[in-house]
Amino acid sequence: MPSVAVKLYSVFFKFLLKQRLQSWIQDPIDESSNPYGVTTRPEESVSAPNPCFTDGVATKDIHIDPFTALCIRIFLPESSLSPPEQSHPKSHLRSSLLDPNSINHRRNSYAPSDTGTPRNDSRRSSLDGLNSRSDNNVYRGYSPQPQKCRKLPIMLQFHGGGWVSGSNESVANDFFCRRIAKLCDVIVVAVGYRLAPENKYPTAFDDGLKVLNWLGKQANLAECCKSMGSGARGVGAEFTKAEVQRHIVDAFGASMVEPWLAAHGDPSRCVLLGVSCGANIADYVACKAIEAGKRLDPVKVVAQVLMYPFFIGSIPTKSETRLANSYFYDMPMCLLAWKLFLPEEKFSLDHPAGNPLILDRSLKRMPPTLTIVAEHDWMRDRAIAYSEALRNVNVDAPVLEYKDAVHEFATLDMLLKTPQAQACAEDIAIWVKKYISFRGNELSY
């Protein structure tokens, strides 16, 4: 059972969130009054971006849509400074992964998972490629040097919060994304989608897809930059970096090349990770990526991770009946959140945004999907059922269930530093590396 501290914090958490939800229900917000949207609530504790490598990860915020509040935070691990020719073969796995004591914090597996890759634990002491100061003494942060760039997979992360709260720049989400960036050795792009009730369905889903398309656009712009630079040198002329970027901006409007992604990002190895309601967004984006096919090139979604997805339906499951009053996000409170998220005329517990099993779509082409569920979470049975549906059409879709765990046990602020949260992140890293590692670098699991 969860500890007394978790139970007490859950009561306090539910009291505050329920008051907020009921106030929005009683005083509806006119969606048309704020089309720009909100991505972070004033009461949210946020972490400032730091473009220097603090604790092995550099971060920056980018506002990618001038007409809305849609934004992202990029988490670049320090391992990106390693020379590109340096390989990361089957070497040493983190001792904690092989520590028998850590098994106590792990989970039940509903499907076999065969291979994975270790993370490289070495931390560079040098700061090659780090410009701590620009000529005008304004920018103090990492600036890539193209000749030393190591390419890393990209992970799109969608935070939780029941559609109405949470943020990509919150202290808890910042900590979680830093942990995932280091363990998985990936560039994490945390999406700040617009929240309800100011922006109802399908805004959050559209924002998620817009960021995926933005990644593809960035990759193509970076390639244009590279081609223009090499082409100019081929005819005896020379373009400076600033001149090349100016030409790109002139040709494509306000689409400036993002240097961190251009230098270090490999969009052909893209993973989606969604937390709670963010898992619903991730699954939607994965479906749309499959439909887009080659139109999304060079972006390729190779896997997705659904952490305790926010699924619901009109026919109650056993867990929805037995655990309706579970910790942090109980069922009555989540129904309020769904009423705030879905337009009134479209409200249904079997809406496609909440119940993926009622959709008339083929699951055969869905990417490999890892589902994380908690023992004391009323949403667990429906998430397991969706995973079973994927396995029935031969999609690699294991389920990891964590004992004595509650909803958001690996991402909630007070639970982030527990052994169980650390074990969950390590399990995600092991599974994800099957699909983002180059052939020959996998590790038996």
Secondary structure, 3 states (H helix, E strand, C coil): CCCHHHHHHHHHHHHHHHHHHHHHHHCCCCHHHCCCCCCCCCCCCECCCCCCCECCEEEEEEECCCCCCCEEEEEEEHHHHCCCCCCCCCCCCCHHHHCHHHHHHCEEECCCCCEECCCCCCCCCCCCCEECCCCCCCCCEECCCHHHCCCEEEEEEECCCCCCCCCCCEHHHHHHHHHHHHHHCCEEEEEECCCCCCCCCCHHHHHHHHHHHHHHHHHHHHHHHHHHHHHHHHCCCCCCHHHHHHHHHHHHCCCCCCHHHHHHEEEEEEEEEEECHHHHHHHHHHHHHHHHHHHHCCCCEEEEEEECCCCCCCCCCHHHHHCCCCCCCCHHHHHHHHHHHCCHHHCCCCCCCCCHHHCCCCCCCCCCEEEEEEEECCCHHHHHHHHHHHHHCCCCCCEEEEEEEECCCCCCHHHCCCHHHHHHHHHHHHHHHHHHCCCCCCEEC
